[in-house]
Amino acid sequence: MVLSIIIPTRNRAKRVSDLLDSLARQEPVSFEWEVIVIDNASTDDTAEITRQKINSLPINVRYIFESKLGLHQGRNRGAKEANGEFLGYLDDDMILSPTWIQGIEQLVQDHADAVVGRILPKWEADPPGWLSLITNQGINGYLGLLDLGIAVKPVDPIMVFGGNCFLPRKQVFELGGFHPDSVPVDMIRYRGDGETGLMMRFKQKGLHSFYDPKATAFHVVESSRLTIEYICKRAYNQGISDSFTQIRAAHGLTESSLLNSSLKSRYEKFRQKSLNEIVKTLIRKTKKAIGSLRKEPYAEIRDKIAKAYQAGWQFHQNEVKNDPELFEYVLKENYMD
């Protein structure tokens, strides 16, 4: 078994069904592969739909129930259950091009240590003009989109999105697994930096990643995700994730040099100032920046997104500060347990 394709899912039976159908339409390859659906305690008919596909599709599909909630629980459980030397990770709301599975070639040929595929949108409604605020050169992290063109090329490991990537199974274990990510709202204080944390360790080890457009996936973007409210929610969650990353960096678990410039700047402030001073400085600088943008289109929306991000950051900082057990959880060396 060369490749195990891992699909964590929760309460998206129809999406999983469409994804499995697209996997069944892959162009033939010369190696063995399997699909593992990790059901993260769904309450819909995910289990029944998956079993129907197991019996009807001409591909090797397995169903695993994972009771511990969180996307990272599904991704890490999939690595434990996998028989393949390499792992292909997919979000459950993807539809794949027929050549997607060929994205593993860079790993098999030992040209790369990780591969990220192209992630294009499948819009269910017309995208609003203000979406340009959170899109930069084909990259939209809030919607999980990544379009770097039609050529295979090396990319920064931080650009390896967990919704469409290939990794050696042994690396997932050696690097301590995926960090906490996408937990239910009532568990939001346990959110972390997901695949970003994993890939920071990957980069720290000097490993190399590539972008391969053969592994194209179409990410279904529902109309509910094309609202300011949804993007503000994502910004709030990103504030939590960046707080998680920074705290780990401040305690030597992530090299500060691996952080992006804005987060690194916040990290340096974290070392020198109290939490209240950090928050006041961030708010003051953000208001100043927003003030200079008032004449730009969508300035009010930009302001809302920035405030949501700051609120998530401050929430997580306060939660960790006031709960020693949460602080210990943030500083775990290994999330595969």
Summary of the structure (lengths in Angstrom):
residues: 337
radius of gyration: 19.9
end to end distance: 24.5
largest distance: 60.1
contacts: 1141
relative contact order: 0.13
helix: 49%
strand: 19%
